Amino acid sequence: MAEKKPLGFRAIRVNAEASSLDKWRKQVIAGQPETGRAYAFISDEGTYMPGGEGTAPSPLTYFVSGMAL
């Protein structure tokens, strides 16, 4: 039996793939398959972390920014 969805229900899927660049720098390619678009995000820890260079926003900065949106 098919699951009944609430009126106005819309499933949203987001795919994300992360990779290490060097030291604390990471890259994530993320997007919604239904749009066919993907975006690259680079993150780096600040110099307060051994190996961090502060060349990009920290992962926590992205998280908090997403919550603000």
N, C-alpha and C positions, 0 to 999 in steps of 0.2 A: 504494500500500500504506500502510495506517495505521501511524503510529509506535506502538510498544509502550511503554506507560508502566509504570514499576515499581509493584509492589503497594503500595497505600497512597498513591500519588501524588495530589496535590491542587494544581491550579493556583490561584494567588492573583494577582489583578490589582488594582492600586491606580492610580487616576487622580489627577492633581494639576494644577491650573491656577493660575499665579501672575500677580499684577498689582501694579504700583507704585501706592502710595498718595500719598506725597510724600517728598521727600528720599530717605533710605535706608529708609523704611518700606515693607514689602511685605506682601501678603496672599496666602496660598495656601489654596485650597479643595481638600481631598483626601478621598478615601474609596474604599471598595471597592464597585464596581457591584453585586455579588451581594447586598450587604446593603441597598442603597438609602440608606445613610447617608453623609453628608459632614460634614467638620469644617473650621472656619476656623482658620488659624494666622496670627498677625501677628508680624513680626520687624522689628527695628530695630538698627542698629549703635549702639555706645556713643558717648559724646562724644569718644572718642579719634579718631574719624573725622570729618573736616569734614562737617557736615550731619547727623551722627548725633545722636540725642537720648536714646538709652537708654530709650525708652518701652516696649520689649518685648524679649524674649530675642533674642540675635543668631542668625543662621542656624547658626553653629558650635555654639551652645548646644543648638539642636534636634538637630543631627547627633549630638553626643556623648550627649545624653539617649537618643536612639533606639538607639545602640549599647549603652548600659547596660541597656536593657530586654531 
